Amino acid sequence: MRLSDLQSKYIVNVNDGKNIGNIIDVKIDEESGAIVSLVIEPNKNFFSFSKGKMDTEIRWNTIEKIGEDVILVNITL
């Protein structure tokens, strides 16, 4: 799977069903080459408490399932 494939998917939190945002980048462990986290440009409605534009990270280990159209994550805010 390519980064461009991941970027076309919605990121949805399984705890509340909300769309979190769009993938704009990934962080990779330099030593192992493994993906550490997805860098997300937040959905304006999801992170409405933050002021201005703030990117956030979704840790790779919080991903529950990568589907055809959606990436399900399990995070608590």
Secondary structure by P-SEA (a helix, b strand, c coil): ccaaaaaabbbbbcccccccccccccccccccccccbbbbccccccccccccbbbbbbbccccccccccbbbbbbcc
